[in-house]
Amino acid sequence: MTDLHFAATVAARQLDISFQIAAGEVLAVLGPNGAGKSTMLHVIAGLLQPDTGVVRVGGRLLTDTAAGIQVATHDRRVGLLMQDPLLFPHLSVRANVEFAPRSRGAGREQARRDAAMWLGHVGLADLAGRKPHQLSGGQAQRVAIARALAAEPEILLLDEPLAGLDVGVAASVRGLLRSVTATEGRATVLVTHDLLDVLTLADRVMVLEAGRVTEIGPVGDILAAPRSPFGARVAGVNVVRGVLAGPEILSTPNGARWHGRQPDQLAVGAAAVAVFSPAAVAVYRELPHGSPRNSVQIRVGELDVNGTRVRVRGDEQSDGSPGLAADITAESATALRLSAGDQVWFTVKAQEVALHAATRPAVDSLGS
């Protein structure tokens, strides 16, 4: 169980940030390109020495510029997993994973046992003899995960690990990462642009803009009421929380049921979230006949006009989560003669709703 303390400046890249992550916690880091996300990861991994700063993992100082401490990358016990698996092309899958324990001093037999264990965990034991060019993108990423974890890192750094994977493969790898981050007890930094990664993996969110932390806090708080421009852009979706009541069915605390696509493998009773865009929501005064599967009555809380579009946001959900939102045309809003306090129906087609696992306990008040 290891925590992470980070405080560093890199003048050339205009980075000046500090934060802490508790043992077992996942911090998702969001921000536009050039915000400093990769620079931060490189400082933690020892690939870049900051101008000033401290990086501490548990009781070990990895970087302390004032004391002249800069532990070499290979001695840091930090696992870095990027979008590119960076597998050794000339080595087999087994040898790629064995490399990790061997690099930390394990003997040949121990490395083989560790590799076999982690390849089993990622479901690739039967592909141990293949070379990287014989793997799919998802399989290669699973090998990279196995190799990263076989090194027994004290800190796990995930840099866009699911970018570029198709939806089905990403869901599978996301499930594996969720299992690992929830049970291994190490602090994890997750750099991502994907809100689903945040919803399903993270405990807290940190937004970086121009090398500074513009907001940090629990996932639900940041997504419900973002205070930074980038946070607001990322949070532009509807989220309903509940449990899986059956195949492709989410049941909410107040008994409502949402039907949707289910890319994640979920067991009945598992905590889950339904995610859909405000643009996918239609608004009616009366419940329409032959309407899509998902229909919910909403009391209009506010209307926000943005050019030719109007965002209709409902009152707070019954579980305390922020109200659902619909984006409609100004013409539609005029025809409906909407105003705050009106009762309307939101409808959304099941194919527009994605059901995803939400097993991390800190994802407690998700909003749109």
Buried (B, 14 or more C-beta within 10 A) or exposed (E): EBBBBBBBBBEEBBBBBEBBBBBBBBBBBBBBEBBBBBBBBBBBBBBBEBEBBBBBBBEBBBBBBEEEBBBEBEEBBBBBBBBBBBBEEEBBBBBBBBBBBBEBEBEEEEBBBBBBBBBEBBEBBEBBEBBBEEBEBBBBBBBBBBBBBBBBBBBBBBBBBBBEBEEEBBBBBBBBBBEBBBEBEBBBBBBBBBBBBBBBBBBBBBBBBEBBBBBBBBBBBBBBBBEBEBBEEBBBBBBBBBBBBEEBBBBBEEEBBBBBBBBBEBEEEBBBBBBBBBBBBBBEEEEEEEBBBBBBEBEBBEBEEEEEBBBBBBBBBEBEBBBBBBBBEEEBBEEBEBEEEBEBBBBBBBEBBBBBBBBBEEBBBBBB
